[in-house]
Amino acid sequence: MLKRLKVKIVAVVLGTLLVVFAAVLLVLNLSVYQTSDNRAEEFMISVVENDGFSFPQRARPGMRRQGGHEPFGGPEMMKAGRFFYAKIDNAGEILELNLEMMFEFSKEDAQGFITSAADSGKLKGNIENYSFLKAEKPYGQILVFAERSIEINLLSHLTRTSLWAAGAVSLVLACLSAFFAKWMVAPVKTAFDKQREFISDASHELKTPLTIISANVEVLQNEIGENQRLSHIKAQSDRMNGLVHELLSLAKADEERTGLIRSEFDLSSAILNTVLEFESRAFEEGKQYLYSIDEGIRYVGDEKQIKQLAGILIDNAIRYSDAAGQVKASLLKEGGHSRITVFNTGIGVADEEHDKIFERFYRCDESRSRETGGYGIGLSIAGAIVKAHKGKMGVTGEFGKWIQFDVLL
């Protein structure tokens, strides 16, 4: 339980931080990309509005586009970038192709980009590492292309650097979270250990006076015969002995689950032996007791705890089955898993209480539990054993008629 609590604390802290990191990195990268996209578009608009230019004669300081603004970046931007433009008439013929700012770039290369941009049917967009802008002119169209490979590479580098930084920070935070989770859970662990010790010590201390009371009651019954008051004392003493036994089992189960003794054993034989232990009890109580155990099923786990699990479920089925009711236990191989099923007729459990019955000291019907001797501990131990073995346990049934427990190991 404490280990799961630590894992949850670390998971919550890391999850929150990773979401924040992802949001920051996403906003940062999108901002950089949008800025780069806007700069390229601003530059291409300046070329379109000035109907092209020939560097450096027409790209001179002070040149202004429509609206009185200087072309974005001025000649410095033109010197730093790779771009070209083409003027096309209404018949689709190229009137002018300016490749002054393109190096090792042929007219055939330019023609490929021009054709792709024309076929796209868009006024602006991206082709490979180039952004393009198309505008109508009196003579036809002008197409401007700006290469953005440097910006794309920088953006890719920024993304990789951000991811590496996020990974490194996450690793550091994971270590810090684990340390602080251990520190935060320490008081809970102390309280849990003290609670377990108290239950164990109190149960052991109660055993002695209860044993003496039971012995004295038997002596008095032998001396004065049957007596109603002595019978009441004996019944309550037996009830207390049962509760003490359950508390000791609970404390012992908590200790054993912290260190399971895993080994391969014959699961079929273990379940069959447990089933046979309850055969005489079921017969004495007039219950129809049926079982079906597949042979040769092997399992790796704690044999003692698996037997305890089966015993709890069968005891519970006999205890809460109706008079002359039916109790069935089975073990079968299902794919790569083993399924233990315990069924009994009777009042069962309401659907809304299926999850609650595995809580410690929870009892669906207080008066009925007192009659049958239940304390609400057994199923919580069974559930904990299943969890410790990484298995699953489910409950099905029809309230007022039957209930079935299925364990998948």
Sequence and secondary structure as in RCSB ss.txt:
>XXXX:A:sequence
MLKRLKVKIVAVVLGTLLVVFAAVLLVLNLSVYQTSDNRAEEFMISVVENDGFSFPQRARPGMRRQGGHEPFGGP
EMMKAGRFFYAKIDNAGEILELNLEMMFEFSKEDAQGFITSAADSGKLKGNIENYSFLKAEKPYGQILVFAERSI
EINLLSHLTRTSLWAAGAVSLVLACLSAFFAKWMVAPVKTAFDKQREFISDASHELKTPLTIISANVEVLQNEIG
ENQRLSHIKAQSDRMNGLVHELLSLAKADEERTGLIRSEFDLSSAILNTVLEFESRAFEEGKQYLYSIDEGIRYV
GDEKQIKQLAGILIDNAIRYSDAAGQVKASLLKEGGHSRITVFNTGIGVADEEHDKIFERFYRCDESRSRETGGY
GIGLSIAGAIVKAHKGKMGVTGEFGKWIQFDVLL
>XXXX:A:secstr
 HHHHHHHHHHHHHHHHHHHHHHHHHHHHHHHHHHHHHHHHHHHHHHHHTT   TTTTS TT   TTS   TTHH
HHHHHS EEEEEEETTS EEEEE TT SS  HHHHHHHHHHHHHHT SEEEETTEEEEEEEETTEEEEEEEE HH
HHHHHHHHHHHHHHHHHHHHHHHHHHHHHHHHHHHHHHHHHHHHHHHHHHHHHHHHHHHHHHHHHHHHHHHHHH 
  HHHHHHHHHHHHHHHHHHHHHHHHHHHHHHTS   EEEEHHHHHHHHHHHTHHHHHHTT EEEEEE SS EEE
E HHHHHHHHHHHHHHHHHHS TT EEEEEEEEETTEEEEEEEEESS   GGGTTGGGSTT  S HHHHHHHT  
S HHHHHHHHHHHTT EEEEEEETTTEEEEEEE 
